[in-house]
Amino acid sequence: MNKEQQLIDVWMKEQGWSYWKPHEILARLMEETGEFARLVNHEYGPKKKKEGESVQDFEDEIGDILYTLACFANSHGISLDAALERSIQKVAGRDKGRF
């Protein structure tokens, strides 16, 4: 468990909270991913923000996604660092010389 995951876990325990059920975390992840997609569309796509619409930034939206993933990982004893390292190794091996 990385430092950030530990901070989340300690904070949750201090609050006396338990992690949401897996399907609840998934729903939250989809919601946060949708907010990220909306921001990408506003910045790079044809759909621009409406006047008066709240300001968003990529760092906040990515942070929300990572927080949600950390909650899922914590509730399942998964290290985000280890998961990312495995993914990097998989892509590096699979796509070596591909592009």
C-alpha positions in Angstrom: 0.0 0.0 0.0 1.5 3.3 -1.0 1.7 6.4 1.2 -1.5 7.9 -0.3 -3.4 4.7 0.1 -2.3 4.5 3.7 -3.4 8.1 4.4 -6.9 7.3 3.0 -7.1 4.1 5.0 -6.1 5.8 8.3 -8.5 8.7 7.7 -11.4 6.3 6.9 -10.6 4.4 10.2 -10.4 7.7 12.2 -13.8 8.7 10.9 -15.2 5.3 11.8 -16.2 4.7 8.2 -16.0 1.5 6.1 -15.4 1.4 2.4 -18.4 1.3 0.2 -19.5 -2.0 -1.4 -17.7 -2.8 -4.7 -20.7 -2.0 -6.9 -21.0 1.4 -5.1 -17.3 2.2 -5.7 -17.8 1.2 -9.3 -20.7 3.5 -9.7 -18.7 6.3 -8.1 -15.8 5.6 -10.5 -18.1 5.8 -13.5 -19.4 9.1 -12.2 -15.9 10.5 -11.8 -14.8 9.2 -15.2 -17.8 10.9 -16.7 -16.8 14.2 -15.2 -13.3 13.7 -16.6 -14.7 12.9 -20.0 -16.9 15.9 -19.9 -13.9 18.1 -19.2 -11.9 16.6 -22.0 -14.8 17.2 -24.3 -15.0 20.8 -23.1 -11.3 21.4 -23.6 -10.7 19.5 -26.8 -14.0 18.5 -28.3 -16.9 20.4 -29.9 -19.0 20.7 -26.7 -17.9 23.9 -24.9 -18.9 24.8 -21.4 -22.2 26.6 -20.8 -22.0 30.1 -19.3 -21.9 29.9 -15.6 -20.9 26.2 -15.5 -18.5 25.4 -12.7 -14.8 25.4 -13.3 -13.1 22.1 -13.4 -9.5 21.1 -14.0 -7.8 17.9 -15.0 -5.8 17.5 -11.8 -9.0 17.5 -9.7 -10.8 15.1 -11.9 -7.8 12.7 -12.1 -7.5 13.0 -8.4 -11.1 12.0 -7.9 -10.6 8.9 -10.1 -7.4 7.9 -8.3 -9.1 8.4 -4.9 -12.0 6.1 -5.9 -9.6 3.5 -7.2 -7.6 3.7 -4.0 -10.7 3.1 -2.0 -11.4 0.0 -4.1 -7.8 -1.2 -3.8 -7.7 -0.6 -0.1 -10.9 -2.6 0.5 -9.4 -5.5 -1.5 -5.8 -5.4 -0.2 -4.4 -4.3 -3.5 -1.3 -2.0 -3.8 -1.9 0.6 -6.5 1.9 0.8 -7.0 2.1 -2.9 -7.6 -0.9 -2.9 -9.9 0.5 0.0 -12.0 3.9 -1.7 -12.1 2.3 -4.9 -13.4 0.4 -2.9 -16.0 3.5 -1.1 -17.2 5.5 -4.3 -17.5 2.6 -5.9 -19.5 2.4 -3.0 -21.9 6.2 -2.7 -22.2 6.4 -6.4 -23.2 3.4 -6.5 -25.4 4.1 -3.3 -27.3 7.9 -3.4 -27.5 8.8 -2.2 -31.0 5.1 -1.9 -31.9 5.0 1.9 -32.5 
